[in-house]
C-alpha cells in the first residue's frame, strides 16, 4: 500500500480506537449474550440452538449498525472540519485517499467480525463459527464501502445513514420481494403484475444478495458448501469494485 494510503488507514483505525468503538462493541456482545440467556428460558427444547440464533441475529445487526455509523460519522466530521481538504491538498491522488479510508474501515470491519463471532463459539463448532465470521466480514466490507459512498455523496450524517440503512434493508429483503412479485394475488396476471416483477428483478440484479450471506443456519445446522463460500467471496469482490468506482467518480468531481 502507498505511504499516503497507509497513513489514512492508520488514522482511521486510531479514530475507531479513540472513539470507544471497541467498548461499545463489547457492551453489545454483553447485551446480546444476556438477551439470548433470557429468551432461552422460554424454550423447552433446543435451548442452545435458540441461544445461538438470537445472538447471531443481534450481533449481525449490531455490527452493521456500528460500522455504518463509524464510517459515516468519520467522513462527515472530516469534511466539516476541513480535514478532507487538508488530506486532498497533499501531493497524492484522490484514489489514494479513498484506498486508505476503505482500508481503515475494512480493518474495523475485520475486528468487529472477529469479536462478534467469538461468543458464538460457546455454542457451535469452531469451524462453523469461522465460516460465519468470514462471511460476516465480507458483509461488513460491503457495508463499509456503501457507507463511504453515501457519506461522500450526501455529506450529511442523517441522509447518509438513512441511505445506507435503506440499501442494507433492500439487499436483505430483495429475494422475498421477488417471490411476492412473482406471485400475484389474483389468478389472472395483468400487465401491472408483469411490470412490477420486471422492476423488482431489475433491482435484484443491481443489489448484493445479503440475505444469502452470514446465515444463522451455518452455525446451527451445517456449514455452507464450497460453492456458497465462493459465491460470497466473488460477490464481495464485485460489489467492492463497483461501489469503489462509483465513490471515486463522485470524489473526483467534487471541488475542494
Helices and strands as residue ranges (DSSP letters): H 3-18, H 21-39, G 40-42, H 47-80, H 83-88, H 94-118, G 119-122, H 126-154, H 157-181, H 191-206, G 210-212, H 217-220, H 226-253
